[in-house]
Amino acid sequence: MPDRAIKDRKAGNAPDFNLFRAVEVFMAVAEMQQVTTAAQALGMTQSAASQHLKNLETAFGVSFVDRSQRPVTLTHAGLLLQRHGFRILNEIADLRAAIRRLNATTLPVLRMGLLASIATTLTPGLFDFVVKDQGIPELVLSAGLADDHKLALHARQIDLAVTSELIGQEDGIHAIPVVDEPFYLVLPSDYAGDPGDINEIAARLSLVRFGVSTPVGRRTDQHLQRCRLHFPRAMEADRSSMVVAGVATGKCFAILSPTLLIDAVAEGMRLKIVPLPFPGFRRRVQVVTRSGAFDALAEALAPRCARILRHHFALRFPEQAGEVIYHDGTG
């Protein structure tokens, strides 16, 4: 850094400038390694970007960028600023979002958790519902399991969730049903045995199941125990796509519901879906939120989700679609 700049700083003659904008310019230059490209990305001229960098360096009395290199490289001070820069920009972004929420007359952002198995199916329709119908400008989605949603709701990391019935039987939670769905036996498409003989199926194929750490895995294990059915644990997974992939190998069978099957069927996995050859069981998918916070929004969202699922189930597996109970307000 030129001695004059350091003297100016010590003398109190540091330039009056926009520190946040200067850090933003620096971070863009650090990432793109070119002042010209960074300036274009930020919608400013190269001379303006260079001036922001110069002001930043003058204010701190050090050089952050080695301009003698092509592409430009960061000095030791630049590397230090880069590490702090990520945090600075994120903090400012969080502050802006918080102020928007404080001053907004309508909800500025909705944070929603989705069951991973239906996230892809629901997302397009949810975007239309939230942004177009409700006028909420930003939608933040996260996929996961019902356990994840329960923790995130209580920690106020999400506002509502489309999840399973694991949540909702406790104080402070408002739950609205979306669908009640049965479980089916899922076999390889070329399975030639009797689909009604579970003993023969278990002798010829291995059961691929959800792990007991997942809500649906625990629910399935409990039902099999009630039915006095005990299958070896050949393979476990915590995502429906992995469970269905096990069936697609031709060596496994599974016990799944339509919401756990929809993505795999949409991807073209060939499967044989038949009724369970033992007493059946069902699960409920529902919209949940903290009581009093987003009740009206949850009440409107649940039937929209039900209509989306009704459409996709009828398209992907029409034989099973009619056995699902849809809480979509159509009776």
Residue pairs with C-beta under 8 A, 6 or more apart in sequence:
1 57
1 61
1 62
1 63
5 57
5 58
5 61
6 61
8 14
8 58
9 58
9 59
9 60
9 61
10 61
14 58
14 59
15 55
15 58
15 59
17 52
17 55
17 56
17 59
18 52
19 56
19 59
20 88
20 92
21 52
22 52
22 53
22 55
22 56
22 59
23 56
23 81
23 85
23 88
23 89
24 42
24 89
25 38
25 39
25 42
25 44
25 49
25 52
25 53
25 56
26 52
26 53
26 56
26 64
26 65
26 78
26 81
26 82
26 85
27 82
27 85
27 86
27 89
28 38
28 39
28 41
28 42
28 49
29 35
29 38
29 49
29 53
29 65
29 72
30 65
30 74
30 78
30 82
30 85
31 38
32 38
32 41
33 71
33 72
33 73
34 71
34 72
35 46
35 49
35 50
35 53
35 72
36 46
38 49
39 45
39 46
39 48
39 49
42 49
53 64
53 65
56 64
57 63
57 64
57 65
60 77
62 75
62 77
63 75
63 77
63 78
64 74
64 75
64 77
64 78
64 81
65 72
65 73
65 74
65 75
65 78
66 72
66 73
66 74
66 75
66 78
74 82
97 108
97 109
100 108
100 109
101 107
101 108
101 109
106 135
106 136
107 134
107 136
107 297
108 136
108 137
108 138
109 136
109 137
109 138
109 139
109 140
110 130
110 134
110 136
110 138
110 139
110 140
110 159
110 160
110 297
111 140
111 142
111 157
111 158
111 159
112 126
112 130
112 139
112 140
112 141
112 142
112 158
112 159
112 160
112 161
112 162
113 141
113 142
113 143
113 144
113 148
113 149
113 152
113 153
113 158
113 160
113 161
113 162
113 163
114 122
114 123
114 126
114 141
114 142
114 143
114 144
114 161
114 162
114 163
115 143
115 144
115 145
115 146
115 162
115 163
115 164
115 259
115 285
116 143
116 144
116 145
116 239
116 240
117 239
117 240
117 241
117 259
117 260
117 262
117 263
118 162
118 259
118 262
118 263
118 285
118 309
119 141
119 143
120 263
120 266
121 262
121 263
121 266
121 308
121 309
121 312
122 162
122 305
122 308
122 309
123 141
125 304
125 305
125 308
126 139
126 141
126 301
126 304
126 305
127 139
129 300
129 301
129 304
130 136
130 139
131 137
131 138
131 139
134 297
134 300
142 148
142 152
142 158
144 152
145 214
145 215
145 238
146 163
146 164
146 166
146 167
146 215
147 166
147 214
147 215
149 158
149 161
149 163
149 167
149 288
150 163
150 166
150 167
151 157
152 158
152 161
153 160
153 161
153 167
153 173
153 288
153 289
153 290
156 290
159 289
159 290
159 293
159 294
160 287
160 288
160 289
160 294
160 297
160 298
160 301
161 167
161 287
161 288
161 289
162 178
162 285
162 286
162 287
162 301
162 305
163 285
163 286
163 287
163 288
164 215
164 216
164 283
164 284
164 285
164 286
165 175
165 283
165 284
165 285
165 286
166 215
167 173
167 175
167 286
167 288
168 174
168 175
168 286
168 288
171 291
172 290
172 291
173 288
173 289
173 290
173 291
174 288
174 289
174 290
174 291
174 292
174 295
174 298
175 286
175 287
175 288
176 286
176 287
176 288
176 298
176 299
176 301
176 302
176 327
177 284
177 285
177 286
177 302
177 327
178 284
178 285
178 286
178 287
178 302
178 303
178 305
178 306
178 309
178 326
178 327
179 259
179 284
179 285
179 306
179 309
179 324
179 325
179 326
179 327
180 282
180 283
180 284
180 324
180 325
180 327
181 257
181 258
181 259
181 282
181 283
181 284
181 285
181 323
181 324
181 325
182 257
182 276
182 280
182 281
182 282
182 320
182 323
182 324
183 220
183 223
183 255
183 256
183 257
183 276
183 280
183 281
183 282
183 283
184 255
184 256
184 257
184 258
184 261
184 273
184 274
184 275
184 276
184 320
185 195
185 198
185 201
185 253
185 254
185 255
185 273
185 274
185 275
185 276
185 277
186 244
186 247
186 253
186 254
186 255
186 256
186 261
186 271
186 272
186 273
187 195
187 201
187 205
187 247
187 253
187 271
187 272
187 273
187 274
188 205
188 247
188 248
188 249
188 250
188 251
188 252
188 253
188 270
188 271
188 272
189 270
189 271
189 272
190 250
191 201
191 204
191 205
191 253
191 272
193 200
193 201
193 204
194 200
195 201
195 272
195 274
195 277
196 274
196 277
197 277
198 229
198 277
198 278
201 253
201 277
202 231
202 253
205 251
205 252
205 253
206 232
206 234
206 235
206 251
206 252
206 253
207 231
207 232
207 233
207 234
207 235
207 252
207 253
207 254
207 255
208 234
208 235
208 236
208 237
208 243
208 246
208 247
208 252
208 253
208 254
209 217
209 220
209 221
209 233
209 235
209 236
209 237
209 243
209 254
209 255
210 216
210 217
210 220
210 236
210 237
210 238
210 240
210 243
211 217
211 236
211 237
211 238
212 218
212 221
212 236
213 238
214 238
216 260
216 283
217 236
217 238
219 281
219 283
220 255
223 281
224 230
224 231
224 255
226 279
227 278
227 279
229 278
234 252
235 246
235 252
237 243
237 246
240 256
240 260
240 261
240 263
240 264
241 263
241 264
243 254
243 256
243 260
244 254
244 256
244 260
244 261
244 264
244 269
244 271
245 264
245 269
246 252
246 254
247 253
247 254
247 269
247 271
248 264
248 269
248 270
248 271
255 276
257 282
257 283
258 309
258 313
258 317
258 320
258 321
258 324
259 285
259 309
261 271
261 273
261 316
261 317
262 309
262 312
262 313
262 316
264 271
265 271
265 316
265 317
266 312
266 316
273 317
273 319
273 320
285 305
285 309
286 302
287 298
287 301
287 302
287 305
288 298
289 295
289 297
289 298
302 327
303 327
303 328
303 329
306 326
306 327
306 328
306 329
307 326
307 328
307 330
309 324
309 326
310 321
310 324
310 326
310 328
313 320
313 321
313 324
314 321
